[in-house]
């Protein structure tokens, strides 16, 4: 079943977007190795192509997309089943989630999707050193993964390495820093305060930590209570893996106790 799904996804990706010339040949060769069960060779073909010119590689988007599929596709049905169990247990038992991610990795040690899930859950439990080790593994397996930078910042926040986290942030484009992930994590690093509520895309209207940042920075009592109540409402139920991962936030709703204590005091808070 896993192999059937793998073939279907590869065929689908080829029909959607066919790269031209040499890139097409590289991706086809990579896909052939995946179907043979040789993920290391399949991915290395694409990594080597990207290493020549990095993001300036001709056809970078197509090759990096193929590399992402190469590192994240399940080649074992058993590994996929264990991975799904890990995700399902996240809201109720993160220790079990970690255990299941590790079990899935024993079956598919080069699957970057499993590694990212493990890193994310380790961070949620403030297992900073273990998360760092797995981050290094991710860099080796998928050096062009789009999540590497954000995971690195989360890891530095986890280990309270403020100076190195700031060194990454100051190099980023202001447009990037206006994204919810960076707004929340700049606040965690205590480097920015705002005088008015943050205007966020509708896709993030249910992201509790944005309301926490607004609550921290708002001076008017009634507005502060509104933000606090919104935060409490969104964090009323245990947060699922999919929700937390959607916002790339392993510490989502970690301020619930603080908010509840504030609301218990009312405007005096």
C-alpha positions in Angstrom: 0.0 0.0 0.0 2.8 2.4 0.9 4.6 1.7 -2.4 1.4 2.2 -4.3 0.8 5.6 -2.7 4.4 6.5 -3.4 4.1 5.7 -7.1 0.8 7.6 -7.3 2.3 10.7 -5.7 5.4 10.7 -7.9 3.3 10.3 -11.1 1.0 13.1 -9.9 3.9 15.5 -9.2 5.3 14.9 -12.7 2.0 15.7 -14.4 1.6 18.9 -12.4 4.9 20.5 -13.2 7.5 19.1 -15.6 10.9 20.7 -15.3 12.8 21.0 -18.5 16.1 19.6 -19.8 18.7 18.3 -17.3 16.5 19.0 -14.3 13.8 16.7 -15.6 16.3 14.0 -16.1 17.7 14.4 -12.6 14.3 14.3 -11.0 13.3 11.2 -13.0 16.5 9.5 -12.0 15.9 10.4 -8.4 12.3 9.0 -8.5 13.6 5.8 -10.0 15.9 5.3 -7.0 13.0 6.0 -4.6 10.9 3.3 -6.3 13.8 0.9 -5.8 13.8 1.7 -2.1 17.1 3.6 -2.2 16.2 6.9 -0.6 19.9 8.0 0.1 20.9 7.8 -3.6 17.6 9.4 -4.7 18.0 12.4 -2.5 21.7 12.8 -3.0 21.2 13.3 -6.7 19.0 16.3 -6.0 21.2 17.7 -3.2 24.3 17.5 -5.4 22.5 19.5 -8.1 21.5 22.2 -5.6 24.9 22.3 -4.0 26.5 23.6 -7.3 24.7 27.0 -7.2 22.4 26.8 -4.1 19.3 28.9 -4.4 20.6 30.3 -7.7 20.4 26.9 -9.3 18.5 26.9 -12.6 15.2 25.2 -11.8 15.8 25.6 -8.0 12.0 25.5 -7.2 11.5 22.2 -9.1 14.5 20.5 -7.7 13.9 21.6 -4.1 10.3 20.5 -4.4 11.4 17.1 -5.6 13.9 16.9 -2.8 11.2 17.7 -0.2 9.1 14.8 -1.6 12.2 12.6 -1.6 12.9 13.2 2.1 9.3 13.2 3.4 7.6 10.4 1.5 6.9 7.2 3.4 8.4 4.1 1.9 7.1 1.9 4.7 3.4 1.5 5.6 4.4 0.5 9.2 6.4 3.7 9.6 3.5 5.8 8.4 1.1 4.1 10.8 3.4 4.7 13.8 3.9 8.3 12.7 0.1 8.8 12.7 -0.2 7.3 16.2 2.5 9.8 17.3 0.5 12.7 16.0 -2.8 11.4 17.5 -1.3 11.2 21.0 0.3 14.7 21.0 -2.6 16.5 22.8 -2.9 14.0 25.6 0.6 12.5 26.0 3.6 14.1 24.4 6.0 11.6 25.9 4.2 8.9 24.0 4.4 11.1 20.9 8.2 11.3 21.3 8.4 7.5 21.8 6.4 6.8 18.7 8.3 9.3 16.5 11.5 7.5 17.6 9.9 4.2 16.8 9.0 5.5 13.3 12.6 6.7 12.8 13.9 3.3 13.6 11.9 2.0 10.7 12.7 5.0 8.4 15.8 6.8 9.7 16.1 9.1 6.7 12.5 10.4 6.7 12.7 14.2 7.4 8.9 14.4 8.1 9.4 12.1 11.1 12.5 14.0 12.2 10.7 17.4 12.1 7.8 16.0 14.1 10.3 14.7 16.7 12.1 18.0 16.9 8.9 19.9 17.3 7.7 17.7 20.1 11.0 17.8 21.9 10.9 21.6 21.8 7.4 21.5 23.2 8.8 19.6 26.2 11.9 21.9 26.4 14.2 19.1 25.5 16.5 21.6 23.9 19.7 19.5 23.5 17.9 16.6 22.0 16.1 18.9 19.6 19.4 20.4 18.6 20.9 16.9 17.8 17.9 16.1 15.6 18.1 19.4 13.9 21.7 18.5 12.9 20.4 15.2 11.5 17.7 17.2 9.5 20.4 19.4 8.0 22.3 16.4 6.7 19.3 14.7 5.3 17.5 17.8 3.9 19.9 20.7 3.8 17.5 22.9 1.8 14.5 22.3 4.0 12.4 25.5 4.3 11.8 24.8 8.0 15.5 24.7 9.0 15.8 28.4 9.9 12.6 28.6 11.9 13.4 25.4 13.8 16.9 26.8 14.5 15.4 29.9 16.0 13.0 27.9 18.2 15.9 25.7 19.3 17.8 28.9 20.3 14.8 30.3 22.2 14.4 27.0 24.0 18.1 27.0 25.1 17.8 30.7 26.0 20.6 31.6 23.5 19.3 35.1 22.8 22.4 36.5 21.1 22.5 33.8 18.4 18.8 34.0 17.8 19.0 37.8 17.4 21.9 37.3 14.9 19.5 35.4 12.7 16.6 37.8 13.0 18.6 41.0 12.2 19.5 39.5 8.8 15.9 38.9 7.8 13.8 41.1 5.5 11.3 43.3 7.3 8.5 41.7 5.2 9.5 38.3 6.7 9.6 39.7 10.2 6.0 40.9 9.9 4.9 37.3 9.7 3.1 35.8 12.8 5.9 33.3 13.5 8.5 36.1 13.8 6.2 38.5 15.6 5.6 36.0 18.4 9.2 34.9 18.7 10.6 38.4 18.7 8.3 39.0 21.7 9.7 35.8 23.3 13.1 37.3 22.9 11.8 40.5 24.4 13.1 42.7 21.6 9.9 44.4 20.4 6.8 45.9 21.9 4.0 47.4 19.9 1.6 50.3 20.9 -1.4 48.9 19.2 -2.9 45.5 18.3 -1.2 43.6 15.5 -3.1 43.3 12.3 -2.9 39.7 11.2 -4.0 37.8 8.1 -7.3 36.0 8.4 -5.4 32.7 8.2 -4.0 33.4 11.7 -7.1 34.7 13.4 -7.2 31.6 15.6 -3.5 31.7 16.6 -3.6 32.3 20.4 -0.1 33.6 20.7 -0.9 36.7 18.6 -3.6 37.6 21.1 -1.1 37.1 23.9 1.3 39.5 22.2 -1.5 42.0 21.9 -2.5 41.5 25.5 1.1 42.1 26.6 1.4 45.4 24.7 -2.1 46.8 25.2 -2.5 49.5 27.9 -6.3 49.9 27.9 -7.9 47.5 30.5 -11.0 46.7 28.5 -9.0 45.8 25.4 -6.6 43.8 27.5 -9.5 41.7 28.9 -10.8 41.1 25.3 -7.4 39.8 24.2 -7.1 37.7 27.3 -10.6 36.2 26.9 -9.8 35.4 23.2 -6.6 33.6 24.2 -8.4 31.6 26.9 -11.2 30.7 24.5 -8.7 29.4 21.8 -6.7 27.5 24.4 -9.7 26.0 26.2 -9.1 22.5 24.7 -5.7 20.6 24.5 -3.9 21.7 21.3 -3.5 19.0 18.6 -0.2 18.4 16.8 -1.7 19.6 13.5 -2.8 22.9 15.1 0.5 23.6 16.8 2.5 22.6 13.7 0.4 24.7 11.5 1.7 27.8 13.3 5.2 26.3 13.8 4.7 26.9 17.6 5.7 24.1 20.0 4.7 26.4 23.0 1.3 27.4 21.8 -1.1 28.0 24.7 1.7 27.8 27.3 0.5 31.2 28.8 -2.9 29.9 29.7 -2.3 29.8 33.4 -1.0 33.4 33.3 -4.0 34.6 31.3 -6.5 32.8 33.6 -4.9 34.4 36.7 -5.2 37.8 35.0 -8.8 37.3 34.1 -9.6 36.2 37.7 -8.5 39.7 38.8 -10.6 41.4 36.2 -9.6 45.0 35.3 -7.4 45.1 38.4 -5.1 42.7 36.5 
